[in-house]
Amino acid sequence: MTESGRLLHVIVCAAGAARDVGRLVALAQEEGWIVQVVATPSALDFVDVPALERRTGRPVRSRYRRPDEPKPPRADAIIVAPATYNTVNKFAQGIADTYALGLLAEAPGLGIPVVVLPFVNEALAARTPFRRSVESLRAEGVRVLPSPSGSDPADTEDGGRGDHPWALALKELPRKALKEPSGEEGTGSPDGR
Ligand SMILES: Cc1cc2nc3c(=O)[nH]c(=O)nc-3n(C[C@H](O)[C@H](O)[C@H](O)COP(=O)(O)O)c2cc1C
C-alpha cells in the first residue's frame, strides 16, 4: 500500500522520558502525520523498538544508511523529544556523529521546521554551554521549548507520563508543515551518502 501524507521525523534521545515517546507518535498520527522514529544509538536502550515499529509501520532508524541502501524520504518536519543535553549541545555545534544529528545538521539549511523538547535537569539547564546552545538554535529558527517543569520528567505534574509536553511539541510545529504539498526525497547527506 502506498502511504500518502506528510512525514514527521520524531528524533528520540537517551533520556528517561523516551520510554513514553509512543504518546507523541500517537498524537502526531491523530493529526495526520506519517511518523518515522529516529533514535540516537544510546536511545535504543530507552525505547520499546518493536512497539514503535508496530505503531508506525516503519523501522526505527538509528544509523546512517550504507551507500548501497536506498535513500530514505526527507522529512517535512522534525521533533526532537526527549532532547538530551548532549544532543542539544551537539546540534547547536553542528556535530553530525549520529544519524539523528546528521538529519538535524541539514534541517535548518533545508528549511525543514524543527521543534526541540529538551528534558534536562536543573543543573544541566543552568549550564552556560546549554543556554548558549538554546540561544544559538533559536537564532537559526529552531523552536526550542523549555524543559518540562521541574526539569526532570519525574517531577512534572503527571510524572512525565501524560500527553502534556508531547502535545506542546506538536503544537509548536507550523501548521503549514502539515498542509503544504510534500517535497522531493532528500538528495544530500546524510541520506544521500
Ligand atoms: C536512566 C538515564 C536517564 C537519563 N536521563 C537523561 C535526561 O533526562 N536528560 C539528559 O540530558 N540526559 C539523560 N541521561 C544521560 C544521557 O543518556 C547521556 O548523556 C547520553 O550520552 C545521551 O546520548 P544521546 O544524546 O545521543 O541520546 C540519562 C541517562 C540515564 C542512564
The ligand as a Gaussian input file, in Angstrom:
#p B3LYP/6-31G(d) Opt

LIG

0 1
 C       18.478000       6.308000      33.157000
 C       19.076000       7.512000      32.471000
 C       18.289000       8.620000      32.293000
 C       18.823000       9.750000      31.654000
 N       18.023000      10.844000      31.501000
 C       18.537000      11.932000      30.896000
 C       17.722000      13.088000      30.730000
 O       16.542000      13.154000      31.120000
 N       18.274000      14.159000      30.087000
 C       19.571000      14.154000      29.616000
 O       20.011000      15.146000      29.032000
 N       20.371000      13.055000      29.772000
 C       19.880000      11.957000      30.393000
 N       20.681000      10.854000      30.557000
 C       22.078000      10.898000      30.058000
 C       22.140000      10.571000      28.545000
 O       21.643000       9.249000      28.319000
 C       23.586000      10.653000      28.017000
 O       24.049000      11.998000      28.102000
 C       23.731000      10.173000      26.594000
 O       25.084000      10.294000      26.196000
 C       22.858000      10.957000      25.635000
 O       23.020000      10.434000      24.325000
 P       22.172000      10.994000      23.100000
 O       22.121000      12.481000      23.226000
 O       22.985000      10.569000      21.892000
 O       20.848000      10.340000      23.099000
 C       20.160000       9.725000      31.188000
 C       20.942000       8.585000      31.375000
 C       20.408000       7.505000      32.010000
 C       21.277000       6.278000      32.197000

